[in-house]
Amino acid sequence: MEVEMFTQRTDLTQLNTAVEQIRQTLGSIIVGQKDTIDFLIAGLLADGHVLLEGVPGVAKTLSAKLVAKSIDASFARIQFTPDLMPSDVIGTSVFDPRSASFEYRKGPIFGHIVLVDEINRAPAKTQSALFEVMEERQITVDGHTYLMDEPFMVLATQNPIEQEGTYRLPEAQLDRFLFKIEVKYPTLEEETAILLNQHQYRLDDALNAVKAVLSIEQIKACRAIIKGLHVEPKLIEYVAKITHETRNNKSLYLGASPRASLAMVNGAKAFAAMQGRDFVTPEDIIKVAPPVLSHRIMLSPDREMEGLTPNDIVAQILQKIEVPR
């Protein structure tokens, strides 16, 4: 069997160095969770927002904070609560008696990396404050539009188990997340390592020791490189087939939108670059398909009663569609 050789068209040295530095920074504190770390990095490079879902205590918030600390950019954290108002997120106009006019005071959403902790704790009115800024990278208040500084990334966390005092995220908001990462429990070996690390070192000291390894200009340069990566037409068609199948699958009540196809292509480009390649392979698409699609599709009631999950259906779809070679 002949192995097709590809000529590297894009210099990915700087990007790969930056990715490895972030991996080492996060890996020095977070034990395991390699997929979580990689998807967070891919989301950053692909200019997408990321939703981290998992039970309490599996380092969702810590992972998001470490990503922010590894970048030389502004960081803001918003703790979503049931009494949080939209103005607490995007800011509000305050009357200035000296000038006899209203002055807009920006809210915490005006950061480069914004951590929205427990996003499903706030009611729909407050969650809707994120609609415009997550999609269009701008805020409109009192008829004035304020553009967000680049890079802009929302990292949100939520607990899928606890239902009391939570509000389901609207489909329109879920669709604005590039990835939904399901953060799993650590293995026995990983949990033992966590306990040893906590016993021997103070977490606060380790966090304070984290230094920024990537500048804003470097992020912009990496994103520009990723946008220019090569994707063959047959792989574009493969992505379209996957998304189209979600709309015609009897196990699904709601299929994915074209935004999901764009997310799969952009996510696959990021993972290709992280592997040192300037071209996308079918394996890149297969890797990003579950976190791209799982929050964009809805199971039919009978499949949900059977205990199936969106990832189960995505796996079935990937097995059904022929992989281009």
N, C-alpha and C positions, 0 to 999 in steps of 0.2 A: 504493500500500500504506500503510494507516494504521499509525502507530507508537503502541502503547499506552503511556500515560504512567503512571508510578507516583509516588505521593506518599511522600516519605521520612518514615517513622514513627519512626525511631530516630536520635538524634544520634550520629554516628560520628566526630566531629571529633577527640576525644581519642584514640580508637583509631587513626585514620589517621595522626595526628601521631606517635604512638609507633612505629607500623610503619615510617614513613618514616625516623625517627631510627635505628632498628635497621638498616634497609637501608643507610643512609649509613655507619653505624659499620662494618658488615661489609664493605661495598663499598670502603671506604677502604683495606682491607688485602688482601682476597681479590679477585683479578681474575677476572671472569666468574662462573660458578657461580650465575647469578641464580635459576635454578629451585631449586637446593639451598638458597639463602638463604630464598626464599619458603616452601618447604616446612618448613624449620626454624621459621620464624616462625609458620606456620599450625599446626604441631604444638604449639607453646607456647600459642597462643591457644585451641586446641581441647582443651587438657588431655590431650594424648596423648604417647606415647613415640615416638622416632624412631630407626630403624636406618639408618646410613650405610654403604653398601657400595661399595668401589672399590679399585683397586690402590694400593700404597703411593705416597705423595708427591703425592696430588691434594687435599690440604688438608682431609681428613675431620676429623681431630682439631682442627686449627686452627679450622675452622668451628664445631665444637661449643664450643670454649673461648671464642670470640668471642661467641657467643650468651649464654653464662653471664656473661661480663664486662659485657655490655650491660644486665644486669639487676642491680638492687641486692638480691641474694639470695645465700645461701651456696652455695658450689660445692665439689664433691668429685670426685676422679678415682680410678678403680680400674683398674689395669693387670691385665687377666686373663692369667694364666699357668697352665701345666699343674699346678703344685703349689699353686695357690691353694685354700684351704679355704672352705666356707660361712661359718665364723665370721670369716674375714678380710673378709667382705662385710657381714654383718648384725650382727656383734659377738658377744660371748660373756659368760657369767657368770663372775666372778672372785671367789674367796673372800677376804673381808676379815677377817683375824684379830682386828682391833680390835673389830669388832661380832659376830664369830663367825657371819657370814652371807655369802651370795653377793650380789654387786653386779653388776648388768648394765652393761656398758660398750658403748656404741653403736658400731657400725661405720661405715665411710665412706658407706654407703648413706643415712645420715641427713643428707641435704643437700637443698636445693631443686632444684638442677640437678646431676645426677650423670652424669659421663662414664665410661662403661664402654668402655675402649679394648681393641680386639682381643677382642671378646666370645667368639669361637669358639675362643680359645686354652685356655679352661678346660674341664674335663670336665663331664659332665652333672650330677654331684652338686653342683658349685659353681653351675652355671647355674640349677639348680632353686631356689637361694636367692632368686632374683629373682621367682619365680612369684607368691608372695603379695603382695609389696610393689608390683609393677607393676600388678596388677589391683585389689587391695583397698586400696592405700595404707596398709598396716599391716604390722608384723612381730610374729610370735608366737614368744617364746622362753621355755622353761621354764614354759609355761602362762600367761604374761603377754603381753598385747597392747599394742604401742606404735604409736600413730598417727603418720603422717608429717605434717610441717608442709606447708601449702599455700603456694605451688605446689610440686608434686613432678613432676619430669620426668627420665626416663632417656634419655640420648643415647648410643647404642652404635655402635661402628665394627667393621667386619670386612673382611677381604681375601678376595674370592671365588676367587682364583687358587691361592694356596698351600694345599696339602692336608696337608703333613707337620706334625705337631704341632698339628693343629686338630681340633675336634669339631663335628659338625653340630648346629645349634640345633634343639631339639625343636619340633615343630609348635605345641604348646601355648604355647611361649614366643614364637615368631614371631607368633602370633595376638595377642599382647599389644601389639605395636607398631602404632601408628596408621599410620605410613608406613614404607616402605622406599625410601630415596632412592639411586639408582644415580649415583654421582659419576663423571662422565666425564673423559677427558683434555681439557685446554684446547686451543683452536684455535691455529693458528700465531700469529695476532695477539695472542691472550691470553697465550701463553707468552712472546712477545717483551716484552710489558708487564710480566710477572712478573719477567723477568730485569732489565729496566731499573729496576724498583722496588727489587729486592734490591741492585742495584749502587749506587743513589743513596741509599737509606735503610736503616737497620738495623731488622730486623723486631722485635727486642726493644724498641727505643725506640717503635716504632709500637704494639706491644701494651700497653706501659705507659701510653701516652697515651689508651687507650680508657677512656671513662668510662661509668658506668651511666646509662642514659637511661629506665629503666622501674623503678618500685618494685613491691614485692609487692602493695600495695593497688591499684595501677593494673592489674596483671595480673589480679587478682581481679575488678576492675570490668569489664575488657575481656572476660573469660570470661563474666561474667553477661550482658553485652550480646549476645555471640555465641549463647549458649544460647537467647535470646529472638527470634532472627531468624526471619522467616517462610519457611516451606517449603510450597509448594502440594501438595495431596494427589496430583496427577498426577505430581509429581516424586518423592514418596515411593514411588509405585508403580513409577516408572522405576528407582529404585535397587533395589527388590525384584526386578524383572525381571532386572536385570544379575546380581545375586547368584544368583538362581534358575537362570539360564542356566549359571553355572559348575558347577552340580551335575548338569546334564543334557548337558554338552558331551562328545562322544566323544573329544576330544583331551585331556581332563583325567581324571586318576586320583583327584584329591581336589578337591572344590569348596570354596567359601567358606562360612563360618558366618554366622549373623545378626549376630555382632559386626562382620563386614565391612560389613554394611549400615549399622549404626550409625556406623561409622568414616567411611563415605562421606558420610553426612548431616552429621556434625560437621565433617569436613574441608571440605566444600562451604560450610558456613556460615562457616567461618573465611576462606576465600578470597573469599567474597562481601563480607564486612566489610572485608577488606584492599583490595578494589576500590571501597570507599565505598558499597556497597549494603546495604540491610537486608533483602534478599530473595535467595533462591537461584535461579540460572538453570541450565538443562541444561548449559551450558558449564562451570559450576563442578563439576558432578558428573563430567563427562567428563575434566576436568583431574585430579581426585583419584583417579579409578578405578584407573589403573595402579599408583601407589605404595601404594594401599590393598590391592589384590588380588594383586599379583605375588608376595608372600611367603606368601600364604594358600592358594594353589592349587598342585597338583602335576601336571606333565605326565604323560601316559601314556608308557610306555617307547618305543613306536614313534615318537611325535611328538618325544621327546627325541633319539632316534637321527637324526631328520631335521634336527636343529639348530635347532628352534623354541625360543622362549623364552616364559615366562609372559606377558610383555608383548605378544608376537605374538598370543596367544590372546585376551587382554583386548581388543586392538584389533579382532579379528574379532568378538567379542561386541558391542562398541560399535557396529560397523557394521551388525550384524544387527538390533539392537533399534531400533525407531522412536523418534526423539527427540520428546518431547512439546513442543508449542508453544502 
